[in-house]
Amino acid sequence: MTDWKEWSLERLHADHLQGLRVTATHYDSETDHQRIQVLENPTFGRFMTLDGVVQVTEADNFIYHEMLTHVPILAHGAVRRVLIVGGGDGGMAREVLKHRDIEQVTMVEIDAGVVEFCKTHLPGISAGAFDDPRLDLVIADGADFMAQNRDAHDVIIIDSTDPVGPGEVLFTDHFYGHARARLAEGGILVTQNGVPFLQGDELTGTMRAFKSLFNDAGCYLATIPTYAGGPMAFGWGTDGAARHTDLATLADRFRAAGIATDYYTPEVHKAAFALPPYVARLFP
């Protein structure tokens, strides 16, 4: 008989329960914003939960982080300034900073506690990114920052939690409008939009907003084991033609970047925009 006391049970969805067996607890604390835990699983290694919902694991985080960074950066082809909203574990900054031509990365994280404990308990996720002089870490509410800041960015990455609690405001039309205003000419906005099979309303809401804001609005997919329920969707919005960058050009840019990846390839990049009908039907 299973002893559920040895499991971390995620109840994000009303009709779906995910469990990861816990062999060790490395961190467990309440901040002003949420409960943070770093736990151990034999398959996924150390993993972090916020209010019981898995955010990142040592074993499969590369898929999520590679696809939210290299897709827009290599599609654009001339990125110099990147804004990350969220991403307190440092994985997104890690992948962005692999691009030598990028001059500045601004990372806005609401909870300083997340950053500090990830440096201590999940250092492999950031892999030294917080020490890179090109990274400007800002502890602030992402929605407030987006509304008040006036800098232009070539790529904006919304690495948000799910639209509950502190992350809810990052899925509003108001927030997306401010993000659109912070893009440089030809800039690209990409977002975390959950698992469409279980969170279809989330993708529909974002696509409705993106269609009113961008000439090119859509999403692309990647399969990440710990985000259960099917492939995860990443929102895509731009006024340029970056989505249609041909395979040969992507391959040239990827080769020139000299980046080692475990999921991203130019071929995966192009294929990720091919949507199954059940996802395409979620577009308004």
C-alpha positions as CSV (number, residue, x, y, z in Angstrom):
1,M,0.0,0.0,0.0
2,T,1.3,3.4,-1.0
3,D,2.3,5.7,1.9
4,W,1.2,9.1,0.4
5,K,3.1,10.9,3.1
6,E,6.2,10.1,1.1
7,W,4.8,11.9,-2.0
8,S,4.5,15.5,-3.2
9,L,0.9,15.7,-4.6
10,E,0.1,18.4,-7.1
11,R,-3.6,19.4,-7.2
12,L,-3.4,22.1,-9.8
13,H,-6.2,20.7,-12.0
14,A,-9.7,19.7,-10.7
15,D,-9.7,16.3,-12.5
16,H,-6.0,15.4,-12.4
17,L,-3.5,14.6,-9.7
18,Q,0.2,14.3,-10.2
19,G,2.5,12.8,-7.6
20,L,6.3,12.7,-7.3
21,R,7.9,10.4,-4.7
22,V,10.0,12.3,-2.2
23,T,13.2,10.8,-0.8
24,A,14.5,14.0,0.8
25,T,13.4,17.5,1.8
26,H,16.1,20.1,1.2
27,Y,14.1,23.3,1.9
28,D,10.6,24.1,3.2
29,S,9.6,27.7,4.0
30,E,6.8,30.2,3.8
31,T,7.6,33.6,2.3
32,D,5.4,36.7,2.1
33,H,4.1,35.4,-1.3
34,Q,4.0,31.5,-1.2
35,R,5.3,28.3,0.3
36,I,8.6,27.2,-1.3
37,Q,9.9,23.6,-1.1
38,V,12.9,21.9,-2.6
39,L,12.5,18.1,-2.6
40,E,14.3,15.1,-4.1
41,N,12.9,12.4,-6.5
42,P,15.0,9.5,-7.8
43,T,14.1,10.2,-11.4
44,F,13.8,13.9,-11.6
45,G,16.4,14.9,-9.0
46,R,15.8,18.0,-6.9
47,F,12.6,19.8,-7.8
48,M,11.0,23.0,-6.6
49,T,7.3,23.5,-5.8
50,L,5.4,26.7,-5.1
51,D,2.3,26.1,-3.0
52,G,2.6,22.4,-3.9
53,V,2.8,23.0,-7.7
54,V,6.0,21.7,-9.5
55,Q,7.9,24.6,-11.0
56,V,11.2,23.1,-12.1
57,T,13.2,19.9,-11.8
58,E,16.9,19.2,-12.3
59,A,16.3,16.5,-14.8
60,D,13.9,18.0,-17.4
61,N,14.1,21.8,-17.0
62,F,16.3,22.0,-20.1
63,I,13.3,21.4,-22.4
64,Y,11.3,24.3,-21.0
65,H,14.2,26.8,-20.8
66,E,15.7,26.0,-24.2
67,M,12.4,26.3,-26.0
68,L,11.4,29.6,-24.4
69,T,14.8,31.2,-25.1
70,H,16.4,29.8,-28.3
71,V,13.2,29.8,-30.4
72,P,12.6,33.6,-30.2
73,I,16.3,34.5,-30.1
74,L,17.3,32.5,-33.1
75,A,14.2,33.4,-35.0
76,H,14.9,37.1,-34.5
77,G,18.6,36.9,-35.4
78,A,19.8,40.1,-33.9
79,V,18.8,40.1,-30.3
80,R,20.8,42.4,-28.0
81,R,18.4,43.1,-25.1
82,V,16.2,40.6,-23.3
83,L,13.6,41.0,-20.6
84,I,12.6,38.0,-18.4
85,V,9.6,38.3,-16.1
86,G,9.8,35.6,-13.5
87,G,12.4,32.9,-13.8
88,G,13.6,33.1,-10.2
89,D,15.4,29.7,-10.5
90,G,17.8,31.3,-13.1
91,G,17.3,28.7,-15.8
92,M,15.9,31.1,-18.3
93,A,18.8,33.5,-17.7
94,R,21.2,30.6,-18.1
95,E,20.0,29.8,-21.6
96,V,19.6,33.4,-22.7
97,L,23.2,34.3,-21.6
98,K,24.6,31.5,-23.7
99,H,24.2,33.8,-26.6
100,R,27.4,35.8,-26.7
101,D,25.9,38.7,-28.8
102,I,23.3,39.5,-26.1
103,E,24.4,42.7,-24.3
104,Q,21.9,43.0,-21.5
105,V,19.4,40.7,-19.7
106,T,16.9,42.3,-17.3
107,M,15.2,39.7,-15.0
108,V,12.3,40.8,-12.9
109,E,11.3,38.4,-10.1
110,I,8.7,39.3,-7.4
111,D,10.1,37.1,-4.7
112,A,13.8,37.6,-3.6
113,G,13.4,34.4,-1.5
114,V,13.0,32.3,-4.6
115,V,16.3,33.6,-6.1
116,E,18.2,33.1,-2.9
117,F,17.1,29.6,-2.1
118,C,17.6,28.5,-5.7
119,K,21.2,29.8,-5.6
120,T,21.7,27.6,-2.5
121,H,19.5,24.5,-3.2
122,L,19.3,24.4,-7.0
123,P,22.6,25.9,-8.2
124,G,22.7,23.7,-11.2
125,I,19.6,25.4,-12.7
126,S,21.2,28.8,-12.9
127,A,24.7,27.5,-13.6
128,G,26.4,30.8,-12.7
129,A,23.9,33.0,-14.5
130,F,23.4,35.3,-11.5
131,D,27.2,36.2,-11.7
132,D,27.1,37.2,-15.3
133,P,27.7,41.0,-15.5
134,R,25.2,41.3,-18.3
135,L,22.3,40.2,-16.0
136,D,20.4,42.9,-14.1
137,L,18.2,41.3,-11.4
138,V,15.3,43.4,-10.3
139,I,13.1,42.4,-7.4
140,A,9.7,43.8,-8.2
141,D,6.2,42.9,-9.3
142,G,6.4,42.0,-13.0
143,A,3.1,43.8,-13.9
144,D,4.2,47.0,-12.1
145,F,7.6,46.9,-13.8
146,M,6.1,46.4,-17.2
147,A,3.7,49.3,-16.8
148,Q,6.4,51.7,-15.5
149,N,9.6,50.8,-17.3
150,R,10.3,52.5,-20.7
151,D,13.2,50.5,-22.0
152,A,12.8,48.6,-25.3
153,H,13.7,44.9,-25.6
154,D,14.2,42.7,-28.6
155,V,12.8,39.6,-26.8
156,I,10.5,39.5,-23.8
157,I,10.0,36.2,-22.0
158,I,7.2,35.7,-19.5
159,D,8.3,32.8,-17.3
160,S,5.3,33.0,-15.1
161,T,3.7,30.5,-12.7
162,D,0.2,29.4,-13.5
163,P,-2.6,32.0,-13.4
164,V,-3.4,31.7,-9.7
165,G,-2.1,33.8,-6.8
166,P,0.9,36.1,-7.7
167,G,1.0,34.8,-11.3
168,E,-2.6,35.7,-12.2
169,V,-1.9,39.3,-13.2
170,L,0.6,38.1,-15.8
171,F,-2.1,36.6,-18.0
172,T,-4.3,39.8,-18.4
173,D,-4.9,41.8,-21.5
174,H,-3.7,44.9,-19.6
175,F,-0.3,43.2,-18.9
176,Y,0.1,42.0,-22.4
177,G,-0.6,45.5,-23.7
178,H,2.2,46.9,-21.6
179,A,4.5,44.1,-22.7
180,R,3.8,44.9,-26.4
181,A,4.7,48.5,-25.7
182,R,8.1,47.5,-24.3
183,L,9.2,45.6,-27.5
184,A,11.7,47.1,-29.9
185,E,10.8,47.1,-33.6
186,G,10.6,43.5,-34.8
187,G,10.6,42.3,-31.1
188,I,9.1,39.1,-30.0
189,L,7.0,38.3,-26.9
190,V,6.9,34.7,-25.7
191,T,4.9,33.3,-22.8
192,Q,4.3,30.2,-20.7
193,N,0.7,29.1,-21.5
194,G,0.3,25.8,-19.7
195,V,-0.9,22.5,-21.0
196,P,-3.7,23.0,-23.5
197,F,-5.3,19.7,-22.9
198,L,-6.0,20.6,-19.3
199,Q,-5.7,24.4,-19.4
200,G,-7.3,25.4,-22.7
201,D,-8.9,28.5,-21.4
202,E,-5.5,29.9,-20.5
203,L,-4.3,29.6,-24.1
204,T,-7.5,30.9,-25.5
205,G,-7.3,34.0,-23.3
206,T,-3.8,34.8,-24.2
207,M,-4.4,34.2,-28.0
208,R,-7.4,36.5,-27.9
209,A,-5.2,39.3,-26.4
210,F,-2.3,38.5,-28.8
211,K,-4.5,38.7,-31.9
212,S,-5.5,42.2,-31.0
213,L,-1.9,43.3,-30.3
214,F,0.3,41.6,-32.9
215,N,0.4,41.0,-36.6
216,D,1.6,37.5,-36.0
217,A,0.1,35.8,-33.0
218,G,0.2,32.1,-32.3
219,C,1.9,29.4,-30.2
220,Y,4.3,26.6,-30.3
221,L,4.6,23.3,-28.3
222,A,7.1,21.2,-26.4
223,T,6.6,18.1,-24.2
224,I,8.0,18.4,-20.7
225,P,7.5,15.4,-18.4
226,T,6.8,17.2,-15.2
227,Y,4.1,19.4,-16.8
228,A,1.7,16.5,-17.2
229,G,-1.3,16.3,-19.5
230,G,0.3,16.6,-22.9
231,P,2.6,19.2,-24.6
232,M,3.0,22.6,-23.1
233,A,2.1,25.7,-25.2
234,F,4.2,28.8,-25.5
235,G,2.6,32.0,-26.7
236,W,4.2,33.9,-29.6
237,G,3.5,37.5,-30.5
238,T,5.4,39.8,-32.9
239,D,4.8,42.3,-35.7
240,G,7.7,41.0,-37.7
241,A,8.3,37.9,-39.8
242,A,10.6,36.0,-37.5
243,R,8.3,33.0,-37.2
244,H,8.9,32.3,-40.9
245,T,12.7,32.3,-40.7
246,D,13.7,29.4,-42.9
247,L,15.4,26.2,-41.7
248,A,18.7,27.0,-43.4
249,T,19.0,30.4,-41.7
250,L,18.1,28.9,-38.3
251,A,20.7,26.3,-38.8
252,D,23.4,28.9,-39.7
253,R,22.5,31.0,-36.6
254,F,22.5,28.0,-34.3
255,R,25.9,26.8,-35.6
256,A,27.3,30.3,-35.2
257,A,26.0,30.6,-31.7
258,G,28.0,27.5,-30.7
259,I,25.4,26.5,-28.1
260,A,25.1,22.9,-26.8
261,T,21.4,21.9,-26.3
262,D,19.6,18.7,-25.3
263,Y,16.2,19.5,-26.8
264,Y,16.4,22.5,-29.2
265,T,17.4,22.0,-32.8
266,P,16.5,24.1,-35.8
267,E,14.3,21.2,-37.0
268,V,12.5,21.0,-33.6
269,H,12.1,24.8,-33.7
270,K,10.2,24.7,-37.1
271,A,8.2,21.6,-36.1
272,A,7.1,23.1,-32.8
273,F,4.8,25.6,-34.6
274,A,2.8,22.7,-36.3
275,L,-0.3,22.4,-34.1
276,P,-2.6,19.5,-33.7
277,P,-6.3,20.3,-34.3
278,Y,-7.3,20.2,-30.6
279,V,-4.8,23.0,-29.9
280,A,-5.6,25.0,-33.0
281,R,-9.3,25.0,-32.1
282,L,-8.5,26.8,-28.9
283,F,-7.6,29.9,-30.9
284,P,-10.5,32.5,-30.8
